[in-house]
Amino acid sequence: MKNIKMKMARVEKDLSQEELAQLVGVSRQTIGLIELGKYNPSLSLCIAICKTLSRTLNDLFWDEE
């Protein structure tokens, strides 16, 4: 399932995938795969992404059904 919420938060912060990747210490491909829903990030990576994007884990990674 695509992570549209993470992509939208990244775009709102005016960050490219490459810039976000550098800030959290992963490759651009990793960020792309997370946004596509093809990679399940570790909890520590999720937290780093949330801190960088000023969002909570619930905001970015919780499925609302």
C-alpha positions as CSV (number, residue, x, y, z in Angstrom):
1,M,0.0,0.0,0.0
2,K,1.4,3.3,-1.0
3,N,2.4,5.8,1.7
4,I,0.8,8.9,0.3
5,K,0.8,10.6,3.7
6,M,4.6,10.4,3.9
7,K,5.0,11.8,0.3
8,M,2.6,14.7,1.0
9,A,4.5,15.6,4.2
10,R,7.8,15.5,2.3
11,V,6.4,17.7,-0.4
12,E,4.9,20.2,2.1
13,K,8.4,20.5,3.6
14,D,9.7,21.2,0.1
15,L,12.1,18.2,0.3
16,S,13.1,15.9,-2.6
17,Q,13.4,12.2,-1.9
18,E,17.2,12.7,-2.1
19,E,17.1,15.5,0.5
20,L,15.0,13.5,2.9
21,A,17.2,10.4,2.4
22,Q,20.3,12.4,3.3
23,L,18.6,13.9,6.4
24,V,17.7,10.5,7.8
25,G,20.7,8.6,6.6
26,V,19.4,6.2,3.9
27,S,19.4,6.1,0.1
28,R,17.0,7.9,-2.2
29,Q,15.8,4.5,-3.4
30,T,14.8,3.6,0.2
31,I,12.6,6.7,0.5
32,G,11.1,5.9,-2.9
33,L,10.3,2.3,-2.0
34,I,8.7,3.4,1.3
35,E,6.5,5.8,-0.5
36,L,5.6,3.1,-3.0
37,G,4.7,0.7,-0.2
38,K,7.4,-1.8,-1.3
39,Y,9.7,-1.4,1.7
40,N,8.8,-1.8,5.4
41,P,11.1,0.6,7.3
42,S,12.5,-0.2,10.7
43,L,10.9,1.6,13.7
44,S,14.1,3.8,14.1
45,L,13.9,4.9,10.5
46,C,10.2,5.7,10.9
47,I,11.0,7.8,13.9
48,A,13.8,9.6,12.0
49,I,11.4,10.3,9.1
50,C,8.7,11.6,11.5
51,K,11.1,13.9,13.3
52,T,12.5,15.3,10.0
53,L,9.0,15.9,8.6
54,S,7.6,17.2,11.9
55,R,4.9,14.5,12.0
56,T,3.9,11.7,14.4
57,L,4.1,8.0,13.7
58,N,0.3,7.9,13.6
59,D,0.3,10.7,11.0
60,L,2.6,8.9,8.6
61,F,2.5,5.2,9.2
62,W,-0.8,4.2,10.8
63,D,-3.4,2.7,8.4
64,E,-6.8,4.3,8.7
65,E,-9.4,1.8,7.6
